[in-house]
């Protein structure tokens, strides 16, 4: 164990460099650069508000804020897991030639996307001011659900990174799975009707939805849902433990498959 | 008695050469149903044992596919051996394929930091050696150009300059003395020779027997993944010459 920590400490600079590379290269050669991480959620929120708000006759003026909060969290989870899934194969040239601890690849993918996600939260603050649901210090509490989301994304990302080495099909399967996750996140609809029906489980089993609920509760100054928080925490911890074990057991075989 | 810096014990490396690679779910299911999951076991290395003492320089000889590169990669830690163990003391610098950690979208400057980190250097260390790296590579003018616009010789020069900035205990060389143009080749050979003067231990693979004789004190011949012979340079290189002229 001590040896592992030493190795991690020796390669902390590489983790830092890989995170920096992810952020720098994501928007390199686009004219607006990092501004896209703000602009993209604004634009999708406008589209979703027009479709599911105006066209469906939803007059609630905080509806855009509701959409944006869900949409930002979901897209972090989706991006982070998708990039982790491909991370080992994408770095195969490096893995084949020099020794580096392999978990750095999924870990750095999850981290650099998290930093871009944190930057995009600026939009959430601005939209809060704009819609009259003013941000207060209370909003800082979203750090806790976001931390759970980060851990969850890392855990799921490690599992996917391992599977991704052995089965290329996982990339396509995961796209479909993410679509299911998205529709059961209640991003652009109010979940009440669904929750009262017999199908409420499709929402409540979704760990990302359980995080989104509490972020929204904080933003709209409503009571924190401890049940959902506990479920999300347990899911995050289990996924990290499973992810680390699965990854660790198989990492020596990666090189034979990439 | 000199100290032992590298100990390779009973190292074996097995690869599964499946006839067709199975990496999609469809293939996997179809093949396990039709029982076509055939794996051909292939031992690239078998029961390799040797030790190196500080300052020894060993040349590894053998025909293509004898396991030379696999052995170097096992020692460098890229491959985990199927059996046996490799114990080493001190820092290993593998000059296997230079610039393996480079990113083509990154500029030369950014790549120095990235590749340095891949080799496990700290940021402060790279900062302090930055000018020296740039000067040795002779690429000052191209520092802010993305790497994809570099020629392959320029990439190797940059890779060599970064990798050799530390003073390692063990240096692994795989055909790297043929990097860049004639001028740089001379410069890089000089640098390696000066490292040798300081007592670095070297593992060297080259197809040029001349070079091996010039640099190494010991040699080993690999044949089909096993050590055919190991000993001092003159006896082993004579045997190798006989071996390759035999057919």
Interface residues (C-beta under 8 A of the other chain):
Chain A: X10 X11 X13 X14 X16 X17 X18 X21 X24 X25 X28 X93 X94 X95 X96 X97 X98 X99 X100 X166 X167 X168 X169 X173 X252 X255 X256 X257
Chain B: X15 X16 X23 X24 X25 X26 X28 X76 X77 X78 X79 X80 X94 X96 X97 X100 X101 X103 X105 X106 X110 X113 X114 X116 X117 X118 X119 X120 X121 X122 X123
